[in-house]
Amino acid sequence: MYTHIIPWAIHTKPIAKEKRDDYSLLGNILDRDVRNTQSGQTIGIPTGPDTSLIISEIIACKIDQELVSKIGDSNGARYYDDYFLFFSDSTNAEKTLKCLQSLLTFYHLDINAEKTVIECFPVPFESFWSIFLSRFEFRTGKTSQRTDLYRYFSLAFEYAQKYPRDTVLRYAVKRLEYLEILPENWDTFESLLLKSALSEPSTLPEVTRILISNESLVSKEKVGVLAKEIISIHCFKGHLFEVFWSLWLLKSLKIAIDVQVAEKIVLLGDSISILILLDMRDSGLIAGYLDVSGLESELTSIELFDEKWLLTYESVKKGWLKPINANLLTSNAYFNLLYENDVEFYISSNQLEIIQLSKEIAHEDNKPYETNEELKPSAKKSTVVKVLPGDGVDLY
């Protein structure tokens, strides 16, 4: 998003251009303040803060208003930046799409061509794979549950290959959060779970939650190998999500990391990942000596106002790094205010909510399937529905 379109949306483009230096205008104030949060850059707005959601909505509402003024009222809705519009014929649909493209271009925005489609009814409301995976039942016998786990993950892996743009594995893993795994089947379940995380690291939040909820059963050796493999692969690619979730998994289960791997993370330069790493170092979870002198040399007053402000503030406040200027935080009016009020952004003790299985889940008879043939959508034996806590899962 181009920050200058904020005043365009609020005051119209001609007025915004004519009065670009008039800071009595709300749009110009917001434009300036957004740029100040990202070193003066005009391209993009910060991802995550509620302020960004409000600013995005201001612009989107302006586009909605102009779209309606051009095509008239239409059946449909917008959810954040996704439009769902309905028409009686394809001609009006195509006309509206072109109109929307034109409006977005005016505001220096683009349509995601891969996610944009005109479909004729009837169309399914849900993906085939989500319907089938949501109806899969796990039996409670030792052998039958193990068989069902293999079948479930086999189907999930197959659907993930067939529908690579969908979050199949994340949905599949999410459904297992409240499944009672027999102790005899934990090793099988854990291996399949870790295989899912390696294949699709977007599952790491769900995998982490399952593992920390069953910590007494977890093979820390297996998890350590997995997390370090993901870190090695994605550090090289600069993929931050994969790295910091792998680190959080290691920290949560108190699994040490080799200093050679830790050094790669420092070189990556991601503030969140480095904070988790420093937290692990403070807890003795780094095998070997990690030289942090390079990080400490970068702890300056300038760093408090660039993209590494979080790392600078938190590492100094918690005593994980020692700046050359011992009064780095207290000598700055803004950060001293945070420091004196004991404000924290990274809270080491915070954790994902532990899964509590319901004691009321009824165990069913260990009745085997009549055949060993892989379950298919048309198979009668695959349509048993079992409602578990947490089954209302978003498809992301």
GUMI-948645 format. One record per residue (C-alpha): residue number from 1; x, y, z. Coordinates in nm, 3 decimals, always signed. Example, Ala and Ser with C-alpha at 12.3 -4.5 7.8 and 13.67 -1.06 7.14 Angstrom:
residues 2
+-----+---------+---------+---------+
! num !      px !      py !      pz !
+-----+---------+---------+---------+
!   1 !  +1.230 !  -0.450 !  +0.780 !
!   2 !  +1.367 !  -0.106 !  +0.714 !
+-----+---------+---------+---------+
END
This chain:
residues 396
+-----+---------+---------+---------+
! num !      px !      py !      pz !
+-----+---------+---------+---------+
!   1 !  +0.000 !  +0.000 !  +0.000 !
!   2 !  +0.126 !  +0.345 !  -0.100 !
!   3 !  +0.097 !  +0.566 !  +0.211 !
!   4 !  -0.005 !  +0.876 !  +0.012 !
!   5 !  -0.335 !  +0.707 !  -0.080 !
!   6 !  -0.446 !  +0.751 !  +0.281 !
!   7 !  -0.519 !  +1.125 !  +0.230 !
!   8 !  -0.653 !  +1.045 !  -0.118 !
!   9 !  -0.915 !  +0.817 !  +0.032 !
!  10 !  -1.012 !  +1.061 !  +0.309 !
!  11 !  -0.999 !  +1.395 !  +0.123 !
!  12 !  -1.003 !  +1.291 !  -0.249 !
!  13 !  -0.693 !  +1.285 !  -0.464 !
!  14 !  -0.713 !  +1.644 !  -0.600 !
!  15 !  -0.743 !  +1.800 !  -0.253 !
!  16 !  -0.471 !  +1.576 !  -0.109 !
!  17 !  -0.229 !  +1.670 !  -0.387 !
!  18 !  -0.311 !  +2.039 !  -0.358 !
!  19 !  -0.266 !  +2.041 !  +0.022 !
!  20 !  +0.001 !  +1.776 !  +0.066 !
!  21 !  +0.184 !  +1.982 !  +0.331 !
!  22 !  -0.127 !  +2.084 !  +0.524 !
!  23 !  -0.108 !  +1.888 !  +0.849 !
!  24 !  -0.443 !  +2.012 !  +0.966 !
!  25 !  -0.580 !  +1.738 !  +0.738 !
!  26 !  -0.627 !  +1.401 !  +0.910 !
!  27 !  -0.515 !  +1.211 !  +0.600 !
!  28 !  -0.181 !  +1.392 !  +0.590 !
!  29 !  -0.125 !  +1.332 !  +0.960 !
!  30 !  -0.188 !  +0.959 !  +0.920 !
!  31 !  +0.030 !  +0.947 !  +0.608 !
!  32 !  +0.319 !  +1.113 !  +0.794 !
!  33 !  +0.284 !  +0.902 !  +1.107 !
!  34 !  +0.273 !  +0.575 !  +0.910 !
!  35 !  +0.589 !  +0.675 !  +0.722 !
!  36 !  +0.759 !  +0.762 !  +1.050 !
!  37 !  +0.705 !  +0.405 !  +1.170 !
!  38 !  +0.908 !  +0.270 !  +0.878 !
!  39 !  +1.202 !  +0.506 !  +0.833 !
!  40 !  +1.015 !  +0.741 !  +0.601 !
!  41 !  +0.923 !  +0.478 !  +0.342 !
!  42 !  +0.606 !  +0.543 !  +0.144 !
!  43 !  +0.557 !  +0.184 !  +0.026 !
!  44 !  +0.369 !  -0.041 !  +0.267 !
!  45 !  +0.221 !  +0.002 !  +0.612 !
!  46 !  +0.315 !  -0.193 !  +0.928 !
!  47 !  +0.167 !  -0.543 !  +0.937 !
!  48 !  -0.011 !  -0.644 !  +1.255 !
!  49 !  -0.111 !  -0.330 !  +1.451 !
!  50 !  -0.481 !  -0.251 !  +1.484 !
!  51 !  -0.404 !  +0.096 !  +1.346 !
!  52 !  -0.307 !  -0.064 !  +1.016 !
!  53 !  -0.636 !  -0.256 !  +1.007 !
!  54 !  -0.828 !  +0.069 !  +1.059 !
!  55 !  -0.631 !  +0.254 !  +0.790 !
!  56 !  -0.679 !  -0.034 !  +0.546 !
!  57 !  -1.051 !  -0.032 !  +0.619 !
!  58 !  -1.074 !  +0.344 !  +0.554 !
!  59 !  -0.927 !  +0.291 !  +0.208 !
!  60 !  -1.135 !  -0.021 !  +0.139 !
!  61 !  -1.457 !  +0.159 !  +0.238 !
!  62 !  -1.373 !  +0.440 !  -0.002 !
!  63 !  -1.327 !  +0.186 !  -0.282 !
!  64 !  -1.658 !  +0.021 !  -0.183 !
!  65 !  -1.831 !  +0.356 !  -0.205 !
!  66 !  -1.691 !  +0.432 !  -0.549 !
!  67 !  -1.766 !  +0.082 !  -0.675 !
!  68 !  -2.132 !  +0.112 !  -0.572 !
!  69 !  -2.156 !  +0.456 !  -0.734 !
!  70 !  -2.041 !  +0.307 !  -1.065 !
!  71 !  -2.227 !  -0.026 !  -1.077 !
!  72 !  -2.510 !  +0.026 !  -0.830 !
!  73 !  -2.591 !  -0.193 !  -0.531 !
!  74 !  -2.480 !  -0.553 !  -0.568 !
!  75 !  -2.540 !  -0.869 !  -0.372 !
!  76 !  -2.227 !  -0.967 !  -0.186 !
!  77 !  -1.982 !  -0.863 !  +0.080 !
!  78 !  -1.623 !  -0.771 !  +0.147 !
!  79 !  -1.423 !  -0.936 !  +0.425 !
!  80 !  -1.103 !  -0.736 !  +0.483 !
!  81 !  -0.954 !  -0.742 !  +0.131 !
!  82 !  -1.163 !  -1.029 !  -0.010 !
!  83 !  -1.469 !  -0.954 !  -0.222 !
!  84 !  -1.755 !  -1.201 !  -0.268 !
!  85 !  -2.005 !  -1.064 !  -0.522 !
!  86 !  -2.302 !  -1.234 !  -0.684 !
!  87 !  -2.465 !  -1.161 !  -1.021 !
!  88 !  -2.748 !  -1.296 !  -1.232 !
!  89 !  -2.525 !  -1.329 !  -1.539 !
!  90 !  -2.156 !  -1.345 !  -1.629 !
!  91 !  -2.167 !  -1.018 !  -1.825 !
!  92 !  -2.233 !  -0.810 !  -1.512 !
!  93 !  -1.972 !  -1.007 !  -1.321 !
!  94 !  -1.705 !  -0.930 !  -1.581 !
!  95 !  -1.811 !  -0.565 !  -1.597 !
!  96 !  -1.781 !  -0.530 !  -1.220 !
!  97 !  -1.444 !  -0.702 !  -1.212 !
!  98 !  -1.304 !  -0.457 !  -1.470 !
!  99 !  -1.451 !  -0.166 !  -1.274 !
! 100 !  -1.293 !  -0.290 !  -0.952 !
! 101 !  -0.958 !  -0.336 !  -1.125 !
! 102 !  -0.976 !  +0.023 !  -1.251 !
! 103 !  -1.055 !  +0.159 !  -0.905 !
! 104 !  -0.771 !  -0.036 !  -0.743 !
! 105 !  -0.526 !  +0.086 !  -1.008 !
! 106 !  -0.629 !  +0.445 !  -0.928 !
! 107 !  -0.528 !  +0.380 !  -0.567 !
! 108 !  -0.202 !  +0.206 !  -0.667 !
! 109 !  -0.337 !  -0.134 !  -0.563 !
! 110 !  -0.363 !  -0.462 !  -0.754 !
! 111 !  -0.595 !  -0.758 !  -0.771 !
! 112 !  -0.448 !  -1.095 !  -0.684 !
! 113 !  -0.506 !  -1.274 !  -1.014 !
! 114 !  -0.449 !  -1.618 !  -0.861 !
! 115 !  -0.734 !  -1.568 !  -0.612 !
! 116 !  -0.975 !  -1.399 !  -0.851 !
! 117 !  -1.228 !  -1.615 !  -1.032 !
! 118 !  -1.574 !  -1.594 !  -1.186 !
! 119 !  -1.769 !  -1.913 !  -1.124 !
! 120 !  -2.114 !  -2.020 !  -1.237 !
! 121 !  -2.348 !  -2.182 !  -0.991 !
! 122 !  -2.384 !  -2.445 !  -0.868 !
! 123 !  -2.044 !  -2.440 !  -0.695 !
! 124 !  -1.946 !  -2.617 !  -0.372 !
! 125 !  -1.949 !  -2.413 !  -0.054 !
! 126 !  -1.656 !  -2.605 !  +0.093 !
! 127 !  -1.355 !  -2.781 !  -0.052 !
! 128 !  -1.396 !  -3.154 !  -0.101 !
! 129 !  -1.089 !  -3.230 !  +0.109 !
! 130 !  -1.212 !  -3.028 !  +0.410 !
! 131 !  -1.551 !  -3.203 !  +0.405 !
! 132 !  -1.392 !  -3.546 !  +0.393 !
! 133 !  -1.119 !  -3.481 !  +0.653 !
! 134 !  -1.371 !  -3.325 !  +0.891 !
! 135 !  -1.582 !  -3.644 !  +0.880 !
! 136 !  -1.297 !  -3.886 !  +0.934 !
! 137 !  -1.338 !  -4.087 !  +1.255 !
! 138 !  -1.063 !  -4.237 !  +1.466 !
! 139 !  -1.141 !  -4.560 !  +1.649 !
! 140 !  -1.014 !  -4.614 !  +2.001 !
! 141 !  -0.857 !  -4.958 !  +1.979 !
! 142 !  -0.478 !  -4.975 !  +1.981 !
! 143 !  -0.441 !  -5.136 !  +1.638 !
! 144 !  -0.743 !  -4.970 !  +1.479 !
! 145 !  -0.641 !  -4.620 !  +1.594 !
! 146 !  -0.291 !  -4.669 !  +1.452 !
! 147 !  -0.442 !  -4.779 !  +1.121 !
! 148 !  -0.672 !  -4.478 !  +1.120 !
! 149 !  -0.382 !  -4.242 !  +1.187 !
! 150 !  -0.192 !  -4.377 !  +0.887 !
! 151 !  -0.503 !  -4.349 !  +0.671 !
! 152 !  -0.586 !  -3.997 !  +0.787 !
! 153 !  -0.236 !  -3.863 !  +0.726 !
! 154 !  -0.213 !  -4.047 !  +0.393 !
! 155 !  -0.529 !  -3.871 !  +0.281 !
! 156 !  -0.404 !  -3.536 !  +0.413 !
! 157 !  -0.071 !  -3.572 !  +0.231 !
! 158 !  -0.250 !  -3.672 !  -0.090 !
! 159 !  -0.488 !  -3.375 !  -0.071 !
! 160 !  -0.198 !  -3.140 !  +0.010 !
! 161 !  -0.032 !  -3.247 !  -0.315 !
! 162 !  -0.354 !  -3.212 !  -0.516 !
! 163 !  -0.447 !  -2.874 !  -0.367 !
! 164 !  -0.112 !  -2.701 !  -0.304 !
! 165 !  -0.271 !  -2.357 !  -0.268 !
! 166 !  -0.499 !  -2.472 !  +0.015 !
! 167 !  -0.391 !  -2.508 !  +0.377 !
! 168 !  -0.472 !  -2.878 !  +0.382 !
! 169 !  -0.209 !  -2.994 !  +0.631 !
! 170 !  -0.272 !  -2.709 !  +0.871 !
! 171 !  -0.640 !  -2.794 !  +0.877 !
! 172 !  -0.565 !  -3.166 !  +0.910 !
! 173 !  -0.333 !  -3.110 !  +1.207 !
! 174 !  -0.570 !  -2.862 !  +1.372 !
! 175 !  -0.843 !  -3.128 !  +1.376 !
! 176 !  -0.616 !  -3.356 !  +1.581 !
! 177 !  -0.567 !  -3.118 !  +1.873 !
! 178 !  -0.843 !  -3.283 !  +2.076 !
! 179 !  -0.788 !  -3.640 !  +1.963 !
! 180 !  -0.701 !  -3.876 !  +2.249 !
! 181 !  -0.395 !  -4.069 !  +2.135 !
! 182 !  -0.334 !  -4.399 !  +2.310 !
! 183 !  +0.015 !  -4.413 !  +2.467 !
! 184 !  +0.096 !  -4.717 !  +2.252 !
! 185 !  +0.028 !  -4.509 !  +1.937 !
! 186 !  +0.204 !  -4.190 !  +2.040 !
! 187 !  +0.529 !  -4.273 !  +1.861 !
! 188 !  +0.342 !  -4.327 !  +1.533 !
! 189 !  +0.134 !  -4.012 !  +1.581 !
! 190 !  +0.437 !  -3.802 !  +1.670 !
! 191 !  +0.632 !  -3.918 !  +1.364 !
! 192 !  +0.341 !  -3.834 !  +1.133 !
! 193 !  +0.294 !  -3.499 !  +1.306 !
! 194 !  +0.661 !  -3.408 !  +1.263 !
! 195 !  +0.653 !  -3.519 !  +0.901 !
! 196 !  +0.364 !  -3.276 !  +0.848 !
! 197 !  +0.564 !  -2.992 !  +1.006 !
! 198 !  +0.865 !  -3.065 !  +0.789 !
! 199 !  +0.649 !  -3.080 !  +0.474 !
! 200 !  +0.445 !  -2.771 !  +0.564 !
! 201 !  +0.599 !  -2.547 !  +0.835 !
! 202 !  +0.279 !  -2.338 !  +0.851 !
! 203 !  +0.156 !  -2.619 !  +1.080 !
! 204 !  +0.421 !  -2.536 !  +1.344 !
! 205 !  +0.185 !  -2.338 !  +1.576 !
! 206 !  -0.059 !  -2.630 !  +1.588 !
! 207 !  +0.218 !  -2.891 !  +1.613 !
! 208 !  +0.381 !  -2.694 !  +1.897 !
! 209 !  +0.054 !  -2.676 !  +2.089 !
! 210 !  -0.004 !  -3.051 !  +2.058 !
! 211 !  +0.352 !  -3.135 !  +2.164 !
! 212 !  +0.368 !  -2.907 !  +2.468 !
! 213 !  +0.029 !  -3.044 !  +2.577 !
! 214 !  +0.176 !  -3.395 !  +2.574 !
! 215 !  +0.530 !  -3.312 !  +2.682 !
! 216 !  +0.575 !  -3.627 !  +2.891 !
! 217 !  +0.530 !  -3.841 !  +2.578 !
! 218 !  +0.741 !  -3.633 !  +2.340 !
! 219 !  +1.066 !  -3.761 !  +2.194 !
! 220 !  +1.285 !  -3.455 !  +2.239 !
! 221 !  +1.551 !  -3.611 !  +2.020 !
! 222 !  +1.309 !  -3.633 !  +1.725 !
! 223 !  +1.173 !  -3.284 !  +1.781 !
! 224 !  +1.524 !  -3.143 !  +1.806 !
! 225 !  +1.625 !  -3.298 !  +1.476 !
! 226 !  +1.310 !  -3.165 !  +1.307 !
! 227 !  +1.339 !  -2.808 !  +1.440 !
! 228 !  +1.707 !  -2.782 !  +1.353 !
! 229 !  +1.640 !  -2.912 !  +1.001 !
! 230 !  +1.365 !  -2.654 !  +0.945 !
! 231 !  +1.588 !  -2.377 !  +1.081 !
! 232 !  +1.878 !  -2.478 !  +0.855 !
! 233 !  +1.655 !  -2.484 !  +0.545 !
! 234 !  +1.466 !  -2.164 !  +0.610 !
! 235 !  +1.749 !  -1.953 !  +0.755 !
! 236 !  +1.915 !  -1.984 !  +0.415 !
! 237 !  +1.592 !  -1.872 !  +0.245 !
! 238 !  +1.526 !  -1.588 !  +0.489 !
! 239 !  +1.188 !  -1.731 !  +0.596 !
! 240 !  +1.128 !  -1.576 !  +0.939 !
! 241 !  +0.803 !  -1.750 !  +1.040 !
! 242 !  +0.956 !  -2.095 !  +1.006 !
! 243 !  +1.266 !  -1.997 !  +1.202 !
! 244 !  +1.105 !  -1.831 !  +1.504 !
! 245 !  +0.836 !  -2.098 !  +1.543 !
! 246 !  +1.100 !  -2.370 !  +1.533 !
! 247 !  +1.294 !  -2.182 !  +1.800 !
! 248 !  +0.982 !  -2.141 !  +2.012 !
! 249 !  +0.919 !  -2.515 !  +1.987 !
! 250 !  +1.273 !  -2.586 !  +2.106 !
! 251 !  +1.246 !  -2.331 !  +2.388 !
! 252 !  +0.906 !  -2.464 !  +2.498 !
! 253 !  +1.034 !  -2.820 !  +2.529 !
! 254 !  +1.371 !  -2.712 !  +2.672 !
! 255 !  +1.569 !  -2.863 !  +2.385 !
! 256 !  +1.918 !  -2.721 !  +2.337 !
! 257 !  +2.042 !  -2.586 !  +2.005 !
! 258 !  +2.399 !  -2.612 !  +1.871 !
! 259 !  +2.593 !  -2.286 !  +1.869 !
! 260 !  +2.660 !  -2.324 !  +1.494 !
! 261 !  +2.285 !  -2.314 !  +1.428 !
! 262 !  +2.246 !  -2.021 !  +1.668 !
! 263 !  +2.508 !  -1.824 !  +1.476 !
! 264 !  +2.307 !  -1.865 !  +1.154 !
! 265 !  +2.004 !  -1.720 !  +1.329 !
! 266 !  +2.202 !  -1.418 !  +1.447 !
! 267 !  +2.316 !  -1.357 !  +1.089 !
! 268 !  +1.952 !  -1.373 !  +0.975 !
! 269 !  +1.897 !  -1.052 !  +1.171 !
! 270 !  +1.533 !  -1.109 !  +1.268 !
! 271 !  +1.453 !  -0.939 !  +1.599 !
! 272 !  +1.194 !  -1.195 !  +1.717 !
! 273 !  +1.416 !  -1.493 !  +1.637 !
! 274 !  +1.716 !  -1.334 !  +1.810 !
! 275 !  +1.508 !  -1.254 !  +2.121 !
! 276 !  +1.398 !  -1.618 !  +2.148 !
! 277 !  +1.760 !  -1.721 !  +2.094 !
! 278 !  +1.881 !  -1.487 !  +2.372 !
! 279 !  +1.606 !  -1.624 !  +2.597 !
! 280 !  +1.731 !  -1.977 !  +2.528 !
! 281 !  +2.089 !  -1.866 !  +2.593 !
! 282 !  +1.980 !  -1.721 !  +2.928 !
! 283 !  +1.822 !  -2.060 !  +3.011 !
! 284 !  +2.132 !  -2.257 !  +2.912 !
! 285 !  +1.975 !  -2.399 !  +2.596 !
! 286 !  +2.262 !  -2.320 !  +2.359 !
! 287 !  +2.530 !  -2.586 !  +2.339 !
! 288 !  +2.854 !  -2.392 !  +2.309 !
! 289 !  +2.967 !  -2.031 !  +2.343 !
! 290 !  +2.761 !  -1.779 !  +2.145 !
! 291 !  +2.952 !  -1.459 !  +2.078 !
! 292 !  +2.705 !  -1.169 !  +2.113 !
! 293 !  +2.959 !  -0.888 !  +2.096 !
! 294 !  +2.845 !  -0.804 !  +1.743 !
! 295 !  +2.486 !  -0.766 !  +1.862 !
! 296 !  +2.595 !  -0.555 !  +2.160 !
! 297 !  +2.792 !  -0.317 !  +1.938 !
! 298 !  +2.470 !  -0.239 !  +1.748 !
! 299 !  +2.283 !  -0.131 !  +2.062 !
! 300 !  +2.277 !  +0.244 !  +2.004 !
! 301 !  +2.020 !  +0.522 !  +2.036 !
! 302 !  +1.979 !  +0.510 !  +1.658 !
! 303 !  +1.873 !  +0.145 !  +1.678 !
! 304 !  +1.589 !  +0.246 !  +1.909 !
! 305 !  +1.421 !  +0.416 !  +1.615 !
! 306 !  +1.472 !  +0.168 !  +1.333 !
! 307 !  +1.337 !  -0.179 !  +1.256 !
! 308 !  +1.545 !  -0.335 !  +1.538 !
! 309 !  +1.400 !  -0.122 !  +1.818 !
! 310 !  +1.225 !  -0.424 !  +1.971 !
! 311 !  +1.547 !  -0.625 !  +1.994 !
! 312 !  +1.733 !  -0.326 !  +2.138 !
! 313 !  +1.472 !  -0.245 !  +2.402 !
! 314 !  +1.393 !  -0.599 !  +2.516 !
! 315 !  +1.750 !  -0.732 !  +2.518 !
! 316 !  +1.873 !  -0.439 !  +2.726 !
! 317 !  +1.572 !  -0.433 !  +2.960 !
! 318 !  +1.608 !  -0.804 !  +3.035 !
! 319 !  +1.986 !  -0.785 !  +3.070 !
! 320 !  +2.050 !  -1.030 !  +2.789 !
! 321 !  +2.278 !  -0.785 !  +2.610 !
! 322 !  +2.489 !  -0.503 !  +2.752 !
! 323 !  +2.517 !  -0.182 !  +2.545 !
! 324 !  +2.823 !  +0.040 !  +2.550 !
! 325 !  +2.600 !  +0.315 !  +2.690 !
! 326 !  +2.467 !  +0.169 !  +3.015 !
! 327 !  +2.195 !  +0.438 !  +3.023 !
! 328 !  +2.072 !  +0.366 !  +2.671 !
! 329 !  +1.707 !  +0.327 !  +2.770 !
! 330 !  +1.684 !  +0.567 !  +3.064 !
! 331 !  +1.848 !  +0.849 !  +2.868 !
! 332 !  +1.575 !  +0.838 !  +2.604 !
! 333 !  +1.250 !  +1.010 !  +2.705 !
! 334 !  +1.025 !  +0.771 !  +2.514 !
! 335 !  +1.188 !  +0.442 !  +2.606 !
! 336 !  +1.254 !  +0.552 !  +2.963 !
! 337 !  +0.878 !  +0.590 !  +3.000 !
! 338 !  +0.832 !  +0.228 !  +2.889 !
! 339 !  +1.121 !  +0.113 !  +3.107 !
! 340 !  +0.996 !  +0.287 !  +3.423 !
! 341 !  +0.649 !  +0.137 !  +3.377 !
! 342 !  +0.798 !  -0.210 !  +3.327 !
! 343 !  +0.645 !  -0.246 !  +2.980 !
! 344 !  +0.735 !  -0.571 !  +2.804 !
! 345 !  +0.666 !  -0.682 !  +2.449 !
! 346 !  +0.842 !  -1.018 !  +2.467 !
! 347 !  +0.722 !  -1.211 !  +2.772 !
! 348 !  +0.928 !  -1.525 !  +2.818 !
! 349 !  +0.673 !  -1.698 !  +3.040 !
! 350 !  +0.387 !  -1.666 !  +2.790 !
! 351 !  +0.287 !  -1.986 !  +2.619 !
! 352 !  +0.026 !  -2.134 !  +2.389 !
! 353 !  -0.281 !  -2.258 !  +2.570 !
! 354 !  -0.243 !  -2.618 !  +2.683 !
! 355 !  -0.501 !  -2.854 !  +2.536 !
! 356 !  -0.735 !  -2.998 !  +2.797 !
! 357 !  -0.911 !  -3.309 !  +2.669 !
! 358 !  -1.273 !  -3.346 !  +2.774 !
! 359 !  -1.333 !  -3.636 !  +3.010 !
! 360 !  -1.678 !  -3.673 !  +2.858 !
! 361 !  -1.554 !  -3.793 !  +2.520 !
! 362 !  -1.717 !  -4.132 !  +2.474 !
! 363 !  -1.504 !  -4.424 !  +2.362 !
! 364 !  -1.660 !  -4.629 !  +2.086 !
! 365 !  -1.649 !  -5.002 !  +2.028 !
! 366 !  -1.333 !  -5.121 !  +1.859 !
! 367 !  -1.526 !  -5.249 !  +1.565 !
! 368 !  -1.297 !  -5.300 !  +1.264 !
! 369 !  -1.384 !  -5.189 !  +0.914 !
! 370 !  -1.513 !  -5.468 !  +0.697 !
! 371 !  -1.231 !  -5.423 !  +0.444 !
! 372 !  -0.880 !  -5.285 !  +0.443 !
! 373 !  -0.946 !  -5.082 !  +0.130 !
! 374 !  -0.847 !  -4.718 !  +0.171 !
! 375 !  -1.146 !  -4.505 !  +0.265 !
! 376 !  -1.297 !  -4.314 !  -0.024 !
! 377 !  -1.567 !  -4.045 !  -0.029 !
! 378 !  -1.823 !  -4.296 !  -0.148 !
! 379 !  -1.738 !  -4.561 !  +0.111 !
! 380 !  -2.021 !  -4.604 !  +0.361 !
! 381 !  -1.779 !  -4.674 !  +0.644 !
! 382 !  -1.618 !  -4.331 !  +0.609 !
! 383 !  -1.925 !  -4.122 !  +0.686 !
! 384 !  -1.951 !  -4.160 !  +1.062 !
! 385 !  -1.951 !  -3.818 !  +1.229 !
! 386 !  -1.796 !  -3.770 !  +1.572 !
! 387 !  -1.811 !  -3.425 !  +1.733 !
! 388 !  -1.513 !  -3.333 !  +1.949 !
! 389 !  -1.434 !  -3.011 !  +2.137 !
! 390 !  -1.268 !  -2.766 !  +1.901 !
! 391 !  -1.409 !  -2.918 !  +1.583 !
! 392 !  -1.527 !  -2.573 !  +1.473 !
! 393 !  -1.201 !  -2.499 !  +1.294 !
! 394 !  -1.144 !  -2.209 !  +1.058 !
! 395 !  -1.005 !  -2.309 !  +0.722 !
! 396 !  -0.753 !  -2.021 !  +0.726 !
+-----+---------+---------+---------+
END
